Amino acid sequence: MNYFVYLIVTKNNNKIVSYVGYTNNLSKRLALHNENRGAKFTRGRKWKFIYTKKYHSKKKAMSEEYRLKKNSKLRKEIKYKFFNA
């Protein structure tokens, strides 16, 4: 089974807010976030993917998710590339 690490963003008071997670079904996961049934932090906002990466093991996906969550510099770099491309 494949797993994906993703970074989603939304605008909140003219500020870009991001969230990192992992899943085995990207479209279903984004739908849950946008239907207020995802993570508590993501409720009440409309999200879109700006980064996804595929892994063949859950362990590797979880490890990458943790790394991306803790590395705010890398998250800012990904957001900058997306919004300035």
Buried (B, 14 or more C-beta within 10 A) or exposed (E): EEBBBBBBBBEEEEEBBBBBBBBEEBEEBBEBBBEEEBEEEBEEBEBEBBBEBEBEEEEBBBBBBEEBBEEEEBBEEBBEEBEEE
